[in-house]
Amino acid sequence: MLGDVFERFVEKSPISVMVRASLERVLGADRLDLWFERTAQKQYTRDLLFSSVYDLMNQVVFCVQPSVRAAYQAPQDDVGASLVSVYNKLNNLETYTAAELVRYSAREFTPLIAYMGGERVPWLEGYRIKIVDGNCLEASEHHSKELRDAQGRALPGKSLVVYEPAQGLVTDVFPCENGHAQERSLFGALLKTVEASDLWIEDRNFCTRDFLCDIDNRGAFFITREHRGLKFEIWEALRECSRTETGSVAHQRVKVVDEQGHAHIFRRVRIKLKQATREGARIVHMLTNLPRQVSGKRVADLYRKRWTLETAFQHLEAYFHSEINTLGYPKAALFGFCLALVAYNLLAVVLAALRGVHGEETVDEEVSLYSIANEISTTYHGMMIAIPAPAWDVFYSMSLADLAAILLDLAHRVRLQAIRKRPRQPKKPQPQRKKPTRKGHVATAKLLMNRQAKSATP
């Protein structure tokens, strides 16, 4: 289709071709710049296009280049603006725009995954499963003036991330520039997205009266680990119901009264674990408003799958440059994290194509995400040199159905043996070592606000 060079990459690295084709169709330069013009609330384009900034950052996220400066200085990249302009653009990118880019990628990739037949079997029929968890960005280097004299670790921000296992996509993110902010301060924005028949699975930090009762009022459902700060009234004694791989299960009904005085009847599920958790607990309680037809054992099994999102965070950290600690300004750091989420969604498209060809069980159990990410980072850069960007325009106007057919054909060419997991033997336990004393941490956003306040003082 694109000549002999293209066919050689199709033969040797079909996964890299899949990534580039998907990028061009959904996040091509012209399409991305139009999206930015529609989405950005305050920032606008002068000489530096949003697509140029995105491309530079994408090279860092995919580990093609080690830093923004290195990507800017690469001989094949000419963004038409100074490096200072690039950093100024990054430092002022609205967090709203960064979050919308993640949502946009999920909206575009969802039908593509459906065309390929790459959706997973539903965890619970009739419910849209959403796993939510918080993520605090890694401390950044002390580049800005305010951070040079700071003794503590500089926190550029945090966020709530929503993952939907059916497609394997991160569908939403709620970023916050204040690294000191409590995750619960972001619940209001999250609750606005709750829809009937959603099933939210979250850890105990989300176990608050207002959060659970609001989900219940919206006709949605939840499974959350119990927080000892939640007040409730026990309505019935515990009844043993079943056993799981990890322990025995019992449940009971409890009543929670919301701020308006309305009673909500929830189910409290207790699990007696065979092995203690990392915190040493052998008894774990969960709360849910799922109907009684969903057994306590099923509730426990669903909650255990919540680790899927924490595993996704581990993948982001291990396989992508998701937390670029040289970007100390909160907006830039959060934009880098959101681009890593978009990269993870691209990976989800590749996995969906492989599931469409080889089956869900084979891909989920045997395919190594590390091998896929490594192939992309080692091959993608050379492929873009050998096949210039204009040559990929054929994918820009392609329909999702046609693109899905091409991705499935490429998935047939992937040698699963080359990307299979290679489990290691269990590591020997290491002796406990004394941890160095930390000097605390500081919120970068607060220091920058103090700078603005001082400069505004006459």
VENBELJO-V263349 format. One record per backbone hydrogen bond with DSSP energy under -0.5 kcal/mol. NH is the residue of the N-H (numbers start at 1). CO is the residue of the C=O. Records with the same first field share a line. If there is no record, write none. Layout:
NH->CO / CO
This chain:
7->3
8->4
9->5
10->6
11->7
12->8
13->9
16->13
17->13
18->14
19->15
20->16
21->17
22->18
23->19
24->20
25->21
26->22
27->23
28->24
32->28
33->29
34->30
35->31
36->32
37->33
38->34
39->35
40->36
49->47
53->49
54->50
55->51
56->52
57->53
58->54
59->55
60->56
61->57
62->58
63->60
64->59
65->59
71->67
72->68
73->69
74->70 / 71
77->74
78->76
86->82
87->83
88->84
89->85
90->86
91->87
92->88 / 89
93->90
98->94
99->95
100->96
101->97
102->98
103->99
104->100
105->101
106->102
107->103
108->104
109->105
110->106
111->107
112->108
113->109
114->110
115->111
116->112
117->114
118->113
120->166
127->124
128->197
129->127
130->199
131->163
132->201
133->161
135->159
137->135 / 157
140->154
141->325
143->141
147->144
148->144 / 145
149->145
150->147
153->440
154->140
155->153 / 442
156->154
158->176
159->135
160->174
161->133
162->172
163->131
164->169
165->163
167->164
168->164
169->164
171->162 / 169
172->162
174->160
176->158
179->155 / 177
181->178
185->182
186->183
187->184
190->186
191->187
192->188
193->190
194->191
197->219
198->195
199->128
200->221
201->130
202->223
206->203
207->204
208->206
212->208
213->209
214->210
215->211
216->212
217->213
218->214
219->216
220->215
221->198
223->200
224->287
225->202
226->285
230->227
233->255
235->253
236->253
239->251
241->249
242->249
244->247
248->272
249->242
250->270
251->239
252->268
254->266
255->233
256->264
258->256 / 262
261->258
264->256
266->254 / 264
267->288
268->252
269->267 / 286
270->250
271->284
272->248
273->271 / 282
274->246
277->281
280->277
284->271
286->269
287->224
288->267
289->222
294->291
295->293
299->295
300->296
301->297
302->298
303->299
304->300
305->301
306->303
307->304
308->305
309->306
310->306
311->307
312->308
313->309
314->310
315->311
316->312
317->313
318->314
319->315
320->315 / 316
321->61
322->316 / 320
324->322
325->323
327->324
328->326
333->329
334->330
335->331
336->332
337->333
338->334
339->335
340->336
341->337
342->338
343->339
344->340
345->341
346->342
347->343
348->344
349->345
350->346
351->347
352->348
353->349
354->350
355->351
356->352
357->353
358->354
359->355
363->359
364->360
365->361
366->362
367->362 / 363
368->419
369->367
372->368
373->369
374->370
375->371
376->372
377->373
378->374
379->375
380->376
383->379
384->380
385->381
386->382
387->383
388->386
391->388
392->389
393->390
394->391
395->392
396->393
397->393
398->395
403->399
404->400
405->401
406->402
407->403
408->404
409->405
410->406
411->407
412->408
413->409 / 410
414->410 / 411
416->414
418->415
419->415 / 416
420->417
421->366
442->153
444->155 / 442
445->177
447->443
448->444
449->445
450->446
451->447
452->448
453->449
454->450
455->451
456->452
457->453 / 454
